[in-house]
Amino acid sequence: MALVRTQYPNLPRHPLVVCAALVENSMNLGMLCRTAEAFRLEALVLSELALTQNRQFRQVAVATHQWQPVVACAAEQLPQWLSDRRRQGYSPIALDLHPQATPLPEMQFPQRMVLVLGRELTGIPSVVAAACDHAVVIPQYGVVQSLNVQTAAALAIYAYICQWGMPPPPLAPTPLE
């Protein structure tokens, strides 16, 4: 197991960045960290790194914050941060209930992308949505037309992995050479 842990930081990651800088609930952020690490995503973006020290975050992250790269971007800096990522070759995609958003089953994700998540209850502010190249929506059939942000993100991440995922590792951990 020690060899796996020492080699882990050097293993390839999917070029998907999950931007949760607008998400405020510590438990949602911890679950997002756990999901990002499970799929070996490039980075999880939080509004501040101190959030990883929150007890509720750590309870649900289950130590994944030790393995998942986490970066910070204050919410008010998000439009500029997204512009900087675009210059680096990433396409910002908003996960939003926008009427012109592409339904998730029809979405052709760019390989290098930033998945932008909104605030609980209020979603993505218009200034941030305008900084995104595109929007994707998860079609829903119930009376309540919303999902928990972590659940919605997990569905979108999985759809991305279905399109761009590298071969999964074996189910049982094996020593790396």
Backbone as JSON, one array per atom type, in Angstrom:
{
  "sequence": "MALVRTQYPNLPRHPLVVCAALVENSMNLGMLCRTAEAFRLEALVLSELALTQNRQFRQVAVATHQWQPVVACAAEQLPQWLSDRRRQGYSPIALDLHPQATPLPEMQFPQRMVLVLGRELTGIPSVVAAACDHAVVIPQYGVVQSLNVQTAAALAIYAYICQWGMPPPPLAPTPLE",
  "N": [[0.82, -1.19, 0.0], [2.04, 1.22, 0.62], [3.61, 1.85, -1.61], [1.64, 2.39, -3.49], [0.52, 4.73, -2.39], [2.73, 6.46, -2.54], [3.14, 6.68, -5.28], [0.73, 7.65, -6.18], [0.27, 10.56, -6.42], [1.51, 11.04, -8.86], [0.09, 9.76, -10.82], [-1.97, 9.84, -13.79], [-4.54, 12.35, -14.26], [-7.98, 13.08, -14.89], [-8.74, 15.71, -17.14], [-10.63, 17.55, -15.93], [-11.95, 20.14, -14.13], [-13.59, 20.87, -11.2], [-15.52, 23.43, -10.29], [-16.41, 24.73, -7.39], [-16.67, 27.11, -6.11], [-18.8, 28.75, -5.52], [-20.44, 27.26, -3.94], [-21.71, 26.78, -0.71], [-22.29, 25.14, 1.5], [-20.74, 23.11, 3.83], [-20.88, 20.3, 4.01], [-21.79, 19.57, 1.46], [-19.57, 20.44, 0.01], [-17.58, 18.73, 1.03], [-18.55, 16.27, 0.12], [-18.35, 16.73, -2.61], [-15.58, 16.84, -2.85], [-14.94, 14.23, -2.24], [-16.17, 12.91, -4.41], [-14.77, 14.06, -6.58], [-12.2, 13.09, -6.09], [-12.66, 10.35, -6.31], [-12.96, 10.03, -9.02], [-10.56, 10.86, -9.97], [-10.07, 13.62, -10.67], [-8.79, 16.65, -12.06], [-8.78, 19.0, -10.42], [-10.4, 20.48, -7.56], [-12.22, 23.33, -6.95], [-12.5, 25.65, -4.43], [-13.99, 28.31, -2.48], [-12.28, 29.16, -0.53], [-9.31, 27.78, 0.89], [-9.33, 27.1, 3.58], [-11.76, 25.93, 4.1], [-11.47, 23.19, 3.88], [-10.7, 22.39, 6.35], [-12.87, 22.34, 7.95], [-15.03, 20.65, 10.19], [-17.4, 19.26, 9.37], [-16.98, 19.12, 6.61], [-14.7, 17.46, 6.53], [-15.74, 15.12, 7.7], [-17.48, 14.05, 5.75], [-15.86, 14.03, 3.52], [-14.04, 12.08, 4.06], [-11.16, 11.79, 4.3], [-10.36, 12.21, 1.67], [-9.57, 14.72, 0.9], [-6.9, 14.77, 1.36], [-5.79, 13.63, -0.84], [-6.95, 14.65, -3.13], [-6.35, 17.26, -5.38], [-6.85, 20.58, -4.4], [-7.87, 23.85, -5.0], [-8.06, 27.44, -4.55], [-10.46, 30.01, -5.15], [-11.86, 33.05, -4.8], [-15.32, 33.89, -4.72], [-16.04, 36.36, -5.89], [-14.0, 36.73, -7.67], [-14.36, 34.92, -9.63], [-15.35, 35.25, -12.44], [-13.04, 36.34, -13.73], [-11.17, 34.36, -13.1], [-12.23, 32.18, -14.5], [-11.92, 33.14, -17.1], [-9.13, 33.18, -17.22], [-8.65, 30.4, -17.07], [-9.78, 29.64, -19.49], [-7.97, 30.76, -21.29], [-5.94, 29.02, -20.81], [-6.76, 26.83, -22.11], [-9.05, 25.51, -21.24], [-12.55, 24.85, -21.17], [-15.12, 26.61, -19.79], [-18.03, 25.32, -18.37], [-21.3, 25.73, -17.42], [-23.26, 24.21, -14.95], [-26.48, 24.25, -14.92], [-29.88, 25.49, -14.6], [-30.67, 26.81, -16.83], [-32.76, 27.93, -19.49], [-31.84, 27.59, -22.17], [-29.91, 25.69, -21.94], [-27.99, 22.76, -22.72], [-29.37, 19.55, -22.66], [-28.21, 17.08, -20.41], [-27.92, 14.31, -21.42], [-27.45, 14.81, -24.11], [-25.17, 16.29, -24.28], [-22.0, 17.07, -25.52], [-19.13, 16.92, -24.12], [-16.3, 19.1, -23.79], [-12.9, 18.01, -23.76], [-11.0, 19.19, -22.01], [-12.08, 20.86, -19.39], [-13.94, 23.12, -17.24], [-16.21, 22.55, -14.81], [-18.76, 24.4, -13.74], [-20.36, 25.09, -10.78], [-23.35, 26.11, -9.07], [-24.61, 28.25, -6.4], [-26.26, 26.85, -3.55], [-29.71, 26.73, -3.72], [-29.9, 29.36, -5.07], [-28.42, 29.18, -7.41], [-26.34, 29.89, -10.3], [-24.85, 33.01, -10.53], [-25.66, 35.63, -12.87], [-23.44, 37.05, -13.92], [-21.37, 35.21, -13.65], [-22.37, 33.05, -15.12], [-22.32, 34.23, -17.65], [-19.63, 34.21, -18.1], [-19.12, 31.67, -18.84], [-18.73, 29.16, -21.41], [-20.77, 27.56, -22.22], [-23.85, 25.92, -21.22], [-25.14, 23.25, -19.27], [-27.85, 21.1, -18.53], [-29.62, 19.01, -16.26], [-32.09, 16.91, -17.15], [-35.24, 16.66, -15.54], [-38.0, 15.08, -13.91], [-39.75, 15.32, -11.84], [-41.89, 17.09, -9.49], [-40.46, 18.99, -8.0], [-38.02, 20.79, -9.38], [-35.13, 20.51, -9.08], [-31.9, 19.45, -7.98], [-29.78, 18.35, -5.29], [-26.71, 20.09, -5.08], [-24.35, 18.6, -5.01], [-25.2, 16.08, -5.84], [-26.15, 16.63, -8.43], [-23.74, 17.5, -9.58], [-22.23, 15.13, -9.41], [-23.64, 13.5, -11.22], [-23.15, 14.89, -13.64], [-20.35, 14.79, -13.73], [-19.96, 12.03, -13.96], [-21.14, 11.61, -16.47], [-19.33, 13.03, -18.05], [-17.02, 11.46, -17.59], [-17.88, 9.09, -18.8], [-17.66, 9.86, -21.45], [-14.96, 10.71, -21.74], [-13.31, 9.23, -20.08], [-10.43, 7.6, -18.75], [-9.17, 4.2, -18.87], [-10.62, 2.29, -16.24], [-9.16, 1.57, -13.01], [-8.11, -1.68, -11.7], [-10.45, -3.46, -9.59], [-9.51, -4.32, -7.07], [-6.92, -2.91, -5.16], [-3.68, -2.82, -6.51], [-0.13, -3.29, -6.26], [1.92, -0.64, -7.42], [4.3, -0.33, -10.01]],
  "CA": [[0.0, 0.0, 0.0], [2.91, 2.39, 0.68], [4.01, 2.19, -2.96], [0.47, 3.01, -4.12], [0.41, 6.09, -1.86], [3.83, 7.3, -3.02], [2.98, 6.89, -6.72], [-0.58, 8.23, -6.47], [0.3, 11.93, -6.94], [2.06, 11.06, -10.22], [-0.81, 9.11, -11.76], [-2.71, 10.83, -14.59], [-5.85, 12.79, -13.81], [-8.88, 13.57, -15.94], [-8.62, 17.18, -17.21], [-11.88, 18.18, -15.53], [-11.86, 20.92, -12.89], [-14.92, 21.14, -10.65], [-15.49, 24.74, -9.63], [-17.44, 24.81, -6.36], [-16.39, 28.35, -5.38], [-20.07, 29.36, -5.11], [-21.12, 26.34, -3.02], [-21.45, 27.27, 0.65], [-22.51, 24.12, 2.51], [-19.52, 22.31, 4.05], [-21.11, 18.89, 3.7], [-21.79, 19.47, -0.01], [-18.17, 20.57, -0.44], [-16.87, 17.5, 1.38], [-19.0, 15.22, -0.81], [-17.76, 17.05, -3.91], [-14.18, 16.43, -2.78], [-14.94, 12.75, -2.31], [-16.5, 12.55, -5.79], [-13.65, 14.47, -7.45], [-11.09, 12.16, -5.87], [-13.06, 9.03, -6.81], [-12.8, 10.02, -10.48], [-9.21, 11.4, -10.25], [-10.21, 14.86, -11.41], [-7.62, 17.53, -11.96], [-8.84, 19.88, -9.25], [-11.65, 20.97, -6.99], [-12.03, 24.74, -6.62], [-13.32, 26.14, -3.32], [-13.83, 29.75, -2.3], [-11.08, 29.33, 0.3], [-8.76, 26.48, 1.28], [-9.66, 26.82, 4.98], [-12.96, 25.1, 4.16], [-11.09, 21.77, 4.02], [-10.46, 22.12, 7.77], [-14.17, 22.29, 8.6], [-15.34, 19.31, 10.69], [-18.4, 18.61, 8.52], [-16.3, 18.82, 5.34], [-13.83, 16.29, 6.73], [-16.55, 13.94, 7.98], [-18.01, 13.44, 4.52], [-14.77, 13.85, 2.56], [-13.39, 10.83, 4.46], [-9.72, 11.89, 4.02], [-10.04, 12.4, 0.24], [-8.91, 16.02, 0.74], [-5.46, 14.54, 1.41], [-5.37, 13.1, -2.13], [-7.53, 15.44, -4.21], [-5.88, 18.64, -5.47], [-7.86, 21.6, -4.11], [-7.37, 25.21, -5.18], [-9.01, 28.44, -4.07], [-10.84, 31.17, -5.94], [-12.97, 33.76, -4.16], [-16.48, 33.98, -5.61], [-16.03, 37.61, -6.66], [-12.94, 36.63, -8.68], [-14.68, 33.8, -10.51], [-15.33, 35.55, -13.89], [-11.65, 36.49, -14.2], [-10.53, 33.04, -12.97], [-12.71, 31.38, -15.64], [-11.25, 33.69, -18.29], [-7.75, 32.67, -17.17], [-8.68, 28.97, -17.43], [-10.06, 29.56, -20.94], [-6.69, 31.03, -21.97], [-5.12, 27.82, -20.61], [-7.31, 25.74, -22.93], [-10.21, 24.88, -20.61], [-13.84, 25.43, -21.52], [-16.03, 26.66, -18.64], [-19.39, 24.85, -18.65], [-22.17, 25.92, -16.25], [-24.3, 23.22, -14.65], [-27.48, 25.26, -14.59], [-31.24, 25.25, -15.06], [-30.91, 27.8, -17.88], [-33.67, 27.38, -20.53], [-31.13, 27.22, -23.39], [-28.86, 24.72, -21.62], [-28.04, 21.48, -23.4], [-29.67, 18.43, -21.75], [-27.03, 16.25, -20.11], [-27.71, 13.17, -22.32], [-27.05, 15.29, -25.44], [-23.98, 17.12, -24.15], [-20.68, 16.6, -25.94], [-18.22, 17.68, -23.28], [-14.92, 19.28, -24.22], [-12.05, 17.18, -22.9], [-10.45, 20.04, -20.95], [-13.19, 21.74, -19.02], [-14.25, 23.51, -15.87], [-17.63, 22.4, -14.52], [-19.1, 25.48, -12.8], [-21.53, 24.79, -9.96], [-23.95, 27.28, -8.47], [-24.95, 28.28, -4.98], [-27.46, 26.14, -3.15], [-30.96, 27.48, -3.84], [-29.95, 30.48, -6.02], [-27.75, 28.84, -8.66], [-25.16, 30.59, -10.81], [-25.14, 34.42, -10.84], [-25.58, 35.93, -14.31], [-22.09, 37.45, -14.31], [-20.58, 33.99, -13.76], [-22.92, 32.31, -16.27], [-21.84, 34.91, -18.86], [-18.21, 33.86, -18.27], [-19.06, 30.26, -19.28], [-18.9, 28.94, -22.84], [-21.97, 26.77, -22.5], [-24.53, 25.45, -20.02], [-25.72, 21.92, -19.35], [-28.92, 20.91, -17.56], [-30.03, 17.62, -16.03], [-33.55, 16.82, -17.27], [-35.89, 16.1, -14.36], [-39.39, 14.76, -14.18], [-40.55, 15.49, -10.64], [-42.49, 18.39, -9.21], [-39.35, 19.85, -7.61], [-37.07, 20.77, -10.49], [-33.75, 20.77, -8.67], [-31.18, 18.39, -7.26], [-28.69, 18.81, -4.45], [-25.6, 20.46, -5.94], [-23.38, 17.5, -5.09], [-25.8, 15.02, -6.65], [-26.12, 17.11, -9.81], [-22.34, 17.48, -10.02], [-21.83, 13.73, -9.59], [-24.22, 13.03, -12.48], [-22.43, 15.52, -14.75], [-18.98, 14.24, -13.73], [-20.04, 10.68, -14.5], [-21.39, 11.74, -17.91], [-18.03, 13.42, -18.62], [-16.15, 10.27, -17.53], [-18.35, 8.16, -19.84], [-17.15, 10.33, -22.74], [-13.52, 10.97, -21.8], [-12.6, 8.53, -19.02], [-9.37, 6.63, -19.01], [-9.59, 2.88, -18.36], [-10.67, 2.25, -14.77], [-8.19, 0.66, -12.39], [-8.73, -2.91, -11.21], [-11.24, -3.25, -8.38], [-8.65, -4.47, -5.9], [-5.66, -2.17, -5.34], [-2.49, -3.63, -6.79], [1.08, -2.48, -6.13], [2.4, 0.04, -8.62], [5.74, -0.54, -10.22]],
  "C": [[0.87, 1.26, 0.0], [3.33, 2.82, -0.72], [2.87, 2.86, -3.71], [0.37, 4.47, -3.67], [1.54, 6.98, -2.37], [3.7, 7.59, -4.5], [1.71, 7.64, -7.08], [-0.51, 9.66, -7.01], [0.8, 12.03, -8.38], [1.17, 10.39, -11.26], [-1.58, 10.15, -12.56], [-4.08, 11.13, -14.0], [-6.68, 13.2, -15.01], [-8.81, 15.09, -15.95], [-9.96, 17.9, -17.0], [-11.65, 18.85, -14.18], [-13.29, 21.19, -12.44], [-14.83, 22.41, -9.83], [-16.68, 24.85, -8.69], [-17.24, 26.08, -5.52], [-17.66, 29.05, -4.91], [-20.82, 28.51, -4.08], [-20.72, 26.72, -1.59], [-21.54, 26.19, 1.73], [-21.29, 23.2, 2.62], [-19.71, 20.84, 3.72], [-21.15, 18.67, 2.19], [-20.37, 19.53, -0.54], [-17.36, 19.31, -0.13], [-17.26, 16.35, 0.45], [-18.46, 15.47, -2.22], [-16.29, 16.64, -3.95], [-14.07, 14.92, -2.92], [-15.22, 12.27, -3.74], [-15.36, 12.88, -6.73], [-12.48, 13.5, -7.3], [-11.41, 10.78, -6.43], [-12.83, 8.91, -8.32], [-11.47, 10.62, -10.92], [-9.3, 12.65, -11.13], [-9.03, 15.78, -11.13], [-7.64, 18.4, -10.72], [-10.27, 20.13, -8.83], [-11.36, 22.4, -6.55], [-13.02, 25.12, -5.53], [-13.1, 27.64, -3.18], [-12.63, 30.08, -1.42], [-10.62, 27.95, 0.79], [-9.09, 26.11, 2.72], [-10.9, 25.96, 5.12], [-12.63, 23.62, 4.34], [-10.82, 21.39, 5.47], [-11.75, 22.03, 8.57], [-14.5, 20.84, 8.98], [-16.34, 18.58, 9.8], [-17.81, 18.25, 7.17], [-15.51, 17.53, 5.49], [-14.61, 15.01, 7.0], [-17.01, 13.27, 6.69], [-16.94, 13.26, 3.45], [-14.0, 12.56, 2.83], [-11.93, 10.78, 3.98], [-9.38, 12.1, 2.55], [-9.37, 13.75, 0.0], [-7.39, 15.89, 0.83], [-4.91, 14.11, 0.04], [-5.85, 13.94, -3.31], [-6.92, 16.85, -4.23], [-7.04, 19.62, -5.29], [-7.2, 22.96, -4.27], [-8.45, 26.19, -4.75], [-9.23, 29.53, -5.11], [-12.03, 31.82, -5.24], [-14.09, 33.96, -5.18], [-16.46, 35.24, -6.47], [-14.96, 37.63, -7.75], [-13.24, 35.59, -9.75], [-14.72, 34.15, -12.0], [-13.91, 35.68, -14.45], [-10.92, 35.14, -14.15], [-10.95, 32.15, -14.14], [-12.08, 31.85, -16.95], [-9.8, 33.2, -18.36], [-7.7, 31.19, -17.56], [-8.93, 28.8, -18.93], [-8.75, 29.79, -21.72], [-5.73, 29.83, -21.83], [-5.68, 26.61, -21.35], [-8.49, 25.01, -22.32], [-11.48, 25.6, -21.04], [-14.73, 25.43, -20.28], [-17.46, 26.3, -19.05], [-20.2, 24.99, -17.36], [-23.15, 24.76, -16.13], [-25.46, 24.02, -14.09], [-28.85, 24.87, -15.13], [-31.63, 26.25, -16.16], [-31.76, 27.2, -19.0], [-32.96, 26.95, -21.82], [-30.0, 26.21, -23.14], [-29.08, 23.42, -22.39], [-28.39, 20.38, -22.39], [-28.46, 17.51, -21.61], [-26.86, 15.07, -21.07], [-27.24, 13.57, -23.72], [-25.72, 16.03, -25.44], [-22.73, 16.4, -24.64], [-19.67, 17.47, -25.19], [-16.87, 17.91, -23.96], [-14.03, 18.48, -23.27], [-11.48, 17.98, -21.74], [-11.53, 21.05, -20.57], [-13.22, 22.05, -17.54], [-15.76, 23.38, -15.72], [-17.97, 23.39, -13.41], [-20.41, 25.14, -12.1], [-22.04, 26.05, -9.31], [-24.14, 27.16, -6.98], [-26.19, 27.41, -4.74], [-28.62, 27.14, -3.2], [-30.96, 28.56, -4.93], [-29.21, 30.23, -7.32], [-26.55, 29.7, -9.0], [-25.55, 32.03, -11.13], [-24.91, 34.7, -12.33], [-24.18, 36.33, -14.76], [-21.17, 36.23, -14.46], [-21.06, 33.16, -14.95], [-22.42, 32.91, -17.58], [-20.37, 34.59, -19.13], [-18.02, 32.41, -18.72], [-19.32, 30.17, -20.78], [-20.24, 28.31, -23.18], [-22.61, 26.42, -21.16], [-25.12, 24.07, -20.3], [-26.76, 21.8, -18.24], [-29.23, 19.42, -17.44], [-31.55, 17.58, -16.13], [-34.14, 16.12, -16.04], [-37.38, 15.98, -14.62], [-40.3, 14.95, -12.97], [-41.13, 16.88, -10.52], [-41.39, 19.39, -8.84], [-38.27, 19.72, -8.68], [-35.68, 21.2, -10.07], [-33.2, 19.55, -7.94], [-30.19, 19.05, -6.31], [-27.48, 19.04, -5.35], [-24.58, 19.32, -6.07], [-23.91, 16.37, -5.94], [-25.77, 15.4, -8.13], [-24.7, 17.07, -10.37], [-21.88, 16.05, -10.29], [-22.39, 13.16, -10.89], [-23.46, 13.61, -13.68], [-21.0, 14.99, -14.85], [-19.0, 12.83, -14.34], [-20.29, 10.71, -16.01], [-20.1, 12.13, -18.64], [-17.1, 12.2, -18.68], [-16.58, 9.24, -18.57], [-17.84, 8.56, -21.22], [-15.63, 10.34, -22.82], [-12.69, 10.13, -20.83], [-11.5, 7.61, -19.52], [-9.82, 5.28, -18.47], [-9.59, 2.86, -16.84], [-9.61, 1.29, -14.23], [-8.88, -0.63, -11.99], [-9.47, -2.64, -9.9], [-10.41, -3.36, -7.12], [-7.37, -3.7, -6.12], [-4.5, -3.14, -5.56], [-1.27, -2.73, -6.65], [1.47, -1.87, -7.47], [3.89, -0.2, -8.77], [6.31, 0.61, -11.01]]
}
